[in-house]
């Protein structure tokens, strides 16, 4: 399966399945992880997570906006990745990635992002990708820089958590930069 565009050497991207609900529900209990990726939400019931997963499974994309599961080549669900704010007129999109804590620092996020970029930049003709990263998320800052993204801006006092405001960084990668890196 080496020529499958949605697969790499460590992970593959696939639709979120309704049966994935339990792993996503368990991940909801990692408040520090939630803070790094998004925000800490109100508690969600098991039924609420089942409903969310069923909805995701039946609506895999909205135009080019998509949320996908990340699994190891052995079939273990380890997180999710999304493309959003897809603007076909201008050829830009944003992405976000979240890996379950027990799978951090194994190269999974990096490979998942490369798979997503390959599809959007080489198949869908997008020209630019952005990632918004909270200043306190050192792992995500390191990931963007490892992938060759340039920090293009700082939005001051954008994120409120743990009783204080934090900056949000905007990272970007153009198609030309991607091509030079041979991702």
CORBELFEN-V415967 format. One line per field, one symbol per residue. phi: phi as a letter, one per 40 degrees, with the letter a starting at -180 (. if undefined). burial: b if it has 9 or more other C-alpha atoms within 8 Angstrom, else e. A space follows every 10 residues. Layout:
phi=???
burial=???
//
This chain:
phi=.cccccbbcb bbbaccbccc dccccccccc cccccccaac ccdbcdcccd ccccccccbc abgccabbcb bcccgccbia abbafcbccc gbabbababc dcbcgbgccd cccccccdcc cbbbgcbabb bbbcdccccc dccdcccgcb cbabccfcbb afgacbcbcb baaccccccc cfd
burial=eeeeebbbeb bbbbbbbbeb bbebbeebeb eebbbbbeee eeeeeeeebb ebbbbbbeeb eeeebbbbbb bbbeeebbbb bbbbebeeee bbbbbbbbbb eebbeeebbb bbbbbbbbbb bbeeebbbbb bbbbbebeee bebbbeebbb eeeebebbbb eeeebbbbbb bbbbbebbee eee
//
